[in-house]
């Protein structure tokens, strides 16, 4: 090891000066958002904000009614109910996200005390990683983690695992400029912090430490606050704005119209009376604003998201940020890493091309050669088999294990006499062993087949030994086939040698040794089994998939072909390298991006730039990845999905972690997201129908001079408690596979579609007409039993506005309240069927949560009427009253069923 002393290294004074100038070799930890701030962020929800305004207005109305003596303390129930709705929606969401945070391991734990060998003052010393400074000379050996960015001063057979930065599981490094890889992501003489030495040894000089390293830049980029607005946030903002404007317009109409009516009826003003009238009118206008607000909507959204978080966890999707559940369903583009996401991130033998006679011992010779002529090991831990050392050699050992061969036993029995490790100059590895199998000294060689064949005079085939010269064309044809599929090929050979002859001369195989060629293997990082089907599902769902990887263009293109993303007609327009990508302007890229399927040799900031350019085109971007190099893009995307065995930096930057590393789980996340969005739409359809009906009832009452037949406590039951149960029912609906046939919605689409708008207005107006007719009927007909209902009297009294001397009886008000609730109850079934033409009764066996909630609503209404008494202004009803109400109001469902049946027939 005397060569290490050729370097003097830094003096203590130089170390201090360097640390002062460039800083310590540590990464700045991310600033954690305080819990109180995380909770307050929940109040930024657009519907929560409008609810807060409604709460203030409701308090004002309640205080007015109590102060004027028009109502007692019960008038405070409504503001209390709105406050409860706000707290429930915010607290539930906060608690679920905190729960997910606890399940999610605290990430980015950097081992700053890892020992590093450096040269200081002419001596080799061992220091903690954090004490490495710019200018230090670091000694690197196989298995070492590279502590900082630097330039190699010397390198012997150096291979590093750069997969965490570039996706490249094995990159060859050298100081020989002629051997530099011009297409490499990082220079061939540069080694980067976060990489690992796979083989060889070298000496590096540190050029960057801490945050200034490539790893540090990516780490810092992953912490930049992502203020990208989610599609749901944007749509709820639009809805909140519409509700606010619509309620203000209606309130203004009421105020102006009632004022005009008063002035018309009172040509001579009594200012005291007029002032009281104006105040009363203002309270009615404010009531409209309060009634228009969908109190249950935040709870519905929160419950839907929370339940989806829980269910997605059962499907191996750990959701850290609640809105990511739904946003995944809006994704229009998925930018995916290759290594560890599409592939297994473990090199495996794809094809072992060996031909030999069944009765020969060639099979055993191959096994012994692979076991002995290798420096890799397999670690068989509780979490599966892990390769220690060169991944390509590990693939061979895994292949032996698949054949039921214990490589360790073979290696221990074959005594190693001499060994040449693999180098870029030699292109092969050779080991001389005393073979117990052949009872002879043997040299085993493996390496680039075209080089190994140069040393061979014959080849083993099924027909016996044949001259290498005649067999070589067939072998080269197969090699070309494997290389066209972006697989790495290795050739194997052996020779019997004498005990005293020279095996190696000047670092090469002795020229007099003529080898026997055994065959070749084709090695690749295999595509995960579920990926092709999952990618096909995404493409069929209208989601574009783009592979963004640090690997070579040939490998990336081949992986794209294997997952059916790359088609025969695709060409240069559909693939680009990171260097070409970086050289194009944003304008040029925006023209090119729609056609791009593969970006090879991509650097971390290339991925982030791609995401932002896509977002500028109103695309909703999901990024998948497992490496540190993916972190900036994961953070910039609307949804970042990291893999369960990915780097801690990638996980920290992501919104969802795919625990089982399965790309198939991503399609499940899309399914859940789209189904969740559909469920939220269903609740909006249900909730807004109630709000439209309530607003119109208040509006009619304002002009007809009648008070609302529903008390504050009754409206509290309908607008808060019942809506919460309905939110639970509709949020609990299982995902519907049919949503994957739809194309992604546009980022600027309204959450209330035209079909929903027609349904809300049509159903709301129909309910109001029916309820108004009931009021007119109850005013002019003394109802003592619902069985006495007369349709003729109902129709004849509809427009009977003659004054009524007596108000409605408690029994009539109870009937009105129950009919109002049951109309909404049956409309909930219609809301369940929204989005398809199937019956509301379809798939009820998979909707147990929905069924339980409907039973709770039924039981709750019967209980309130039976025991609510003065609190709810109700009186108990007879059993037959319930039967009649239940049956009569079910017409809402049957009309919906007939409509859906007609649509199915027409379709």
C-alpha positions, 0 to 999 in steps of 0.5 A: 500500500506504499502508493498511498503515501505518494500523496501528502494531503492537507495539513491541519491548517489547510483543513481548517481553512478549507472548512471555513471556506467551503463548510462542513461535509453535512447536509442542511436538515429540512425545516419541519413545519410546526404542528400548529401551523399544519393544523391552521393550513387546514383552514386554507380550504376554500369551502372551509373559508366560506364556512367561516364567513357563514359562521360569522353571519349565522352568529349575527342572525342568531344574536339578532333573533335572541335580542329581538325575542323572536327566538330563544337560546335554540337560535344558537344551534345553527352557528354551533352546528356550523362551527362543529362542521368546521372543526370536524372537517379540519381535525379529522383531516389533520389527525389522518395526516398525522397518523400517516406521518407516524407510519412514515419513517423519519427520512434523510438520516445521513450517517455523518460519522461513517469512517473515511480513510484520508491522507493528512500530512503524509499519513493515512488517517481515519476520520468521520465523514462529516470532517472531510473537506475540499482538497482532502485525498480519500482512499477508496476500496470496494464496498466504501461509500463515497463521502463527497464529490471528487476527481479520481487521481488514480483508479484500478478497475473502479466500478461504482453504483450510481443508481441513487443519482443516475439510475445506473447500477454500475458505472465504470470509472477511470483516469485514462482519458481515452477510455472516458464514456462521452455519454456518461451522466457524470465524467468518467473520472468523477465520483459522487457523494452517495455512490458506492464502490462496487469493485477496484480501488482508487484515490480521489481528491475532494472537490465539493462537500455537503450541500454543494455536492450533486447529492446535496443539490438534489437533497436541497431541491427536494425541500423547496416548498411545493405550492403547486395547486392540486386540481381538487383545490382549484375546482373547490375554489371555483365552486366556493366562488360560485356559491358565494356569488350566487348566494350574494346575488340571491340575497341582493335580489331579496333585499332589493325586491322586498324593499321595492314591495314595501315602498310600493305598499307604503307610499307614506313611510313610517321610518321606525317601521321601515327600519325594522322591516329593512333589518328583518329583510337583511336577516332573511338575506343573510339566512339565504347566504348561510343556507346556501353554504354546503356545510357537509361538503368539507366533511365529505371531502375530508372523509372521502380522502381519509377513508381512501388514505386508509384503504390505499394503505391496505393496497400498499400505497402509503399516502402522506398528503391527503389531497394526493389521493384524489390528485392521482386520479387527475393525472394526465402524465406519469413520468417514471424512473426506470431502475427500481420502478419499471425494473427490479433494480437487480441484475439477473441472467436473462438467457444462459446460452450453454450447449453441451452433451447431457452426459458430460460434466460441463454443467458442473465446470460452468458452475465451478467457474462462476462460483470461483471466478468471482468476488461477489457474495449473496447476503440471504437476509430476512428481507430476501437475497441481496447482492454484495459486490458487482451486480453483474457477478451477483446475477450469475450467483443468483442464477446458480442459486436458481439452479439449486447450486450453492456457490459458497460451497463450490468457492470454498472447495476450489482453492484460488491460486492466482487472480486477475480482477476485471478491468476496463483495459482487459475486459475480462477476469481470470482466476486460477484454482485447484479444482476438486471437480477436475482434480486439476489446476484450472484457469477460469475466464469470464468477460466481454465475449468478443475478447474472451473468444480471442483466447479460445481455440475450441468451443463446447457444443452438444455435439462435442468440441468444435473449432472456435473459428467455425463457431464464432459467427453463430456466437456473434449473431446471438451476441448482436441479438442480446445487445440489441435488447440492451442486455449485457453479455458475458462469455465463459471459458476455461483451460487445464494448466500445469502447476508450474507454468506462468498463468499471467504475464504483465497483467494479462493472460499468458498467450500460450494458454488456449481456452475452451469456450463454454458459452455466453449469458445475457444479463439485464435488470428485468422488468417487473412482471406487473409493469406491462399490464399496468402501463397498458392500463394507464395508456388506455385510461388516457394517461401518457407515460414517459420514461426518464432515466439516467441509463443509456438510450439503448437500454431505456428504449429496450425497456420501453419496448418491453413494456409496450410503450415503444412501438415499431413506428417510433423513432428519434422524435420519441427519444432524447438524451439529457444533454440534448434536452438541456441544450433545447430552449423551453419553447423548443421543448414544448413543441417536442415534449408531446412526442417524447416517450423516453429521456435517457441519460437524464440528470436530476434537474432535467426531470424537474424541468420536464415536470414544470414544462408539462405543468405549464401546459396544464398537465397534471403530472405524477412522478415515480422514482426511487433514487435521490436523483428523482427527488426534485421532480417528485417534489415539483410534481402534483403527485410524487410517488416513491418506492418503498425501498427507494432512497430516503431523500426520494421518500421525503420528497414524495406524497405517496410511497408505494410500499411494495415497489409495484408499478401496478400499485400506481394504477390502483392509485389512479383508480382510487383517485378517480373513484374518490373524485366521482364520490365527491361529485356524488356528494356535491350532487346530493348536498347542493340539491338540498341547498337549492331546495332550502334556498328556494324555500327561504326565497319563496317565504321572503316574498309570500310572507311565510316563515320557514316550516323547518326549525333551526334544529331540524335544519341542523339535522338535515344540513349537518348530521344527515349530510355527514352520514350521507358523506360517510355513505357516499365516501364508503363506496368502493372504487369502480373499475369503469372510471378507468375507461374515462379520459383524464379530466382537464385541469380547468374543468368544473367539479360540477358538470353540466349533467350535475347542474341539470340534476341539481336544479331540476331535482331541487326545483321539483322538491320545492314545488312538491314541498310548497304544494304540501305547505299550501295543502296543510294550510287549507286542509286540516290534516290529522292523518296522512292516509286522508291525503287527497290529490285533488285538494292538493292540486286545487290548493296549490295556488290558493294564497288566501289568508289562513287564520291558524298556523300549521299544527305540530303534526303537519309540521312533523309530516313536512319535516319527515317528507323533506328528509325522506326526499333527500334520503331517496335522492342519496340513492340517485346520487350513488348511481351518478356517473353511470347508467347502472341501477342504484341497486347494482353492486349493493353487496359491495357497498355495506358501508353505504347500506349501514349508513342508510339504516342509521339515517332511517333510524335517526329520523324515526328516533328524532320524531319519536322522542325529539318533542319540543327540541325539534318541534315534532310529535310522534307519528304512527307506524302507518304514517311512516309506511306511507311517507317511506313509500310515497317519497320513494318515487324519487328513486323510481323516477331515477331508475326509469331514467337510467333504464331508458339511458341503458336501452338507448345506449 
